């Protein structure tokens, strides 16, 4: 399924990073505004299908209690201290990942392969091609999101506070025309 437009956080799309279990994964979190009722309903419908599949294929004909819901409420996570940062306020979010041997495809808004690894950062707007799937592993059951592809839709305010080099040095750059007239 293709997600609604979302703000990406913690992107590890070009090189896998070690997760809490010690496995290398490509991953990201996607923040969807609670006001996007249609987009959230689409995610919830996909989760329900995955639950029904898991009920028969993984969980002995019952839906177990999940330690982590597949679509989580950013406001609740802020309240209970699991998340920090205003970016979660008013948002629902999903965490998605892909195995080390299955990197996600990454394209720009024109559908062209994105070569600039710096173009996607925490805070930009993306759409993701994801698939919810049921799992049962190590005594835990749940629905996880498989990350297939990412599309960069637009820039957004950086959540890490970093600015690009052009903007950082704008007041200190030389004018090309001035340099040419001196030659």
C-alpha positions in Angstrom: 0.0 0.0 0.0 1.1 3.6 -0.5 0.9 5.7 2.6 -0.5 9.2 2.7 2.0 12.0 2.8 4.0 11.8 6.0 6.9 13.4 7.7 9.8 11.0 7.8 12.0 10.7 11.0 15.0 8.6 11.7 15.6 7.7 8.0 18.1 4.9 7.4 17.3 4.4 3.7 20.7 4.2 2.0 22.7 2.3 4.6 21.2 -0.1 7.2 21.6 0.6 10.9 21.7 -1.8 13.7 18.3 -2.2 15.5 17.8 -3.1 19.2 18.0 -6.8 18.4 21.4 -6.3 16.8 20.2 -6.8 13.2 21.1 -4.5 10.4 17.9 -2.9 9.0 16.9 -0.1 6.6 14.2 1.8 8.5 12.3 5.0 9.2 9.3 6.3 11.1 6.5 8.0 9.3 4.4 10.7 11.1 0.9 11.2 9.7 -1.2 14.1 11.0 -4.3 13.0 13.0 -6.3 15.4 10.8 -5.7 13.1 7.8 -8.7 10.9 8.6 -8.8 9.3 5.2 -5.1 8.3 5.2 -5.3 6.9 8.8 -8.4 4.9 7.8 -6.5 3.4 4.9 -3.6 2.4 7.3 -6.2 0.9 9.8 -7.9 -1.1 7.1 -4.5 -2.6 6.0 -3.8 -3.4 9.7 -7.1 -5.2 10.0 -6.4 -7.4 6.9 -2.9 -8.3 8.4 -4.6 -9.1 11.7 -7.0 -11.5 10.1 -4.2 -13.1 8.1 -2.1 -13.5 11.4 -5.1 -14.9 13.2 -5.3 -17.9 10.9 -1.6 -18.2 9.8 0.3 -17.3 13.0 -1.8 -16.9 16.1 -3.9 -20.1 16.5 -7.2 -18.4 15.5 -7.1 -15.5 18.0 -5.7 -12.0 17.8 -3.2 -11.6 20.7 -2.4 -8.6 22.7 0.4 -6.6 21.0 3.2 -5.0 23.0 3.3 -2.3 20.3 0.4 -1.3 18.1 1.3 -1.0 14.4 -0.2 2.5 14.2 0.7 4.5 17.3 -0.5 7.7 18.8 2.2 10.3 19.1 0.4 12.2 21.8 0.1 9.1 24.0 3.7 8.3 23.5 4.7 11.8 24.6 2.5 11.6 27.7 3.9 8.3 28.9 7.5 9.3 28.1 8.2 6.8 25.3 8.8 9.6 22.8 10.3 13.1 23.1 9.9 16.0 20.7 7.1 18.2 19.4 7.2 16.4 16.1 5.0 13.7 17.6 2.3 16.1 18.8 -1.0 15.7 16.9 0.5 12.7 14.9 -0.1 9.0 14.4 3.0 7.1 13.4 4.3 3.8 12.0 7.8 2.3 12.1 8.8 0.5 9.0 11.9 -1.5 8.1 13.5 -3.8 5.5 16.2 -6.4 5.9 19.9 -5.7 5.2 19.7 -7.6 1.9 16.6 -5.8 0.7 17.2 -2.0 0.5 14.2 0.1 -0.3 13.9 1.9 -3.6 14.2 5.7 -3.2 12.8 8.1 -5.8 12.2 11.8 -6.1 8.8 13.4 -6.8 9.3 12.8 -10.5 9.8 9.1 -10.0 13.5 9.3 -10.8 16.0 7.3 -8.6 17.2 9.7 -5.9 21.0 9.9 -6.0 21.5 12.6 -3.4 21.5 10.8 -0.1 21.3 14.1 1.8 17.9 14.9 0.2 16.0 12.8 2.6 16.3 13.9 6.2 14.2 13.9 9.4 11.4 16.4 8.6 10.9 16.1 4.8 7.6 14.9 3.3 7.5 11.5 1.8 5.1 8.7 0.6 6.0 5.1 1.4 5.3 1.8 -0.3 4.8 -0.4 2.8 3.2 -3.8 3.6 1.8 -4.7 7.0 2.5 -8.3 8.0 1.8 -10.4 11.1 4.6 -11.9 13.0 5.2 -14.3 15.9 8.8 -14.2 17.1 10.5 -14.8 20.5 7.2 -14.9 22.3 6.1 -11.6 20.8 3.2 -11.2 18.3 2.3 -8.2 16.3 1.9 -6.4 13.0 5.1 -4.9 11.5 5.5 -2.7 8.5 7.8 -3.9 5.6 9.4 -1.0 3.8 9.5 -1.5 0.1 10.0 2.0 -1.4 10.1 5.7 -0.5 9.2 8.8 -2.6 10.5 12.2 -1.6 7.5 14.5 -2.0 8.7 17.8 -0.6 11.1 19.5 1.7 10.0 20.2 5.3 11.5 21.8 8.3 14.5 19.9 9.5 13.9 18.2 12.8 17.6 17.9 13.6 18.2 21.6 13.4 20.8 21.2 10.7 20.8 23.6 7.8 22.2 23.0 4.3 25.6 24.4 3.5 24.3 26.9 0.9 22.0 28.6 3.5 24.6 28.3 6.3 27.2 30.3 4.3 24.9 32.6 2.3 26.2 35.7 4.0 29.9 34.8 3.3 29.9 33.7 -0.3 31.6 35.5 -3.1 29.7 36.7 -6.1 30.7 34.9 -9.3 30.2 38.1 -11.4 32.5 40.0 -9.1 35.2 37.3 -9.5 34.8 37.3 -13.3 35.2 41.1 -13.5 38.6 41.0 -11.7 40.1 38.5 -14.2 
